[in-house]
Structures are given as structure tokens and as C-alpha cells.
Amino acid sequence: MTAVTIAGDRTTFPRRALAADAVVTGANGLVHLAAAAPVGALLGPGATLLRGAGAFLLVYGAAVALLPRTTT
């Protein structure tokens, strides 16, 4: 029986997944901030709530984008 060696870095997939999450979260936050009234009319909640959620999503997206850089 032979051992199978996996070539490559084991952190590549998690880093790419976090980067994709940061991009999608940040884009969602920008849409919530820039178009709060139309998105609110489409989805139901008020524009004020969506602006707050958009600001939170931008901060959260930035934190997720920085996460892979701080871990080893």
C-alpha cells in the first residue's frame, strides 16, 4: 500500500473562499447603501434599516477580507 501525497498548499481553498465571501458581502453592503429605497421597496424593510445593514455588511466584509492575512 502506498501513501498518496497531496501537492499544494492546504490553505488555498479557505483563503479563496474567504476572499469570495468578502467580495460578495462588500458588494451587497454597497447595494444596500447606494440603493436603499429601491431595494427596500423590492424586499420590504425600510430604507433606514437597509442603510444600517449595508454599513454593517461593509465593515463585516472588510473584516473577512483581512482575516486570511492575520492567520497562519
Secondary structure by P-SEA (a helix, b strand, c coil): cbbbbbccccaaaaaaaaaaaaaaaaaaaaaaaacaaaaaaaccccaaaaaaaaaaaaaaaaaaaacccccc
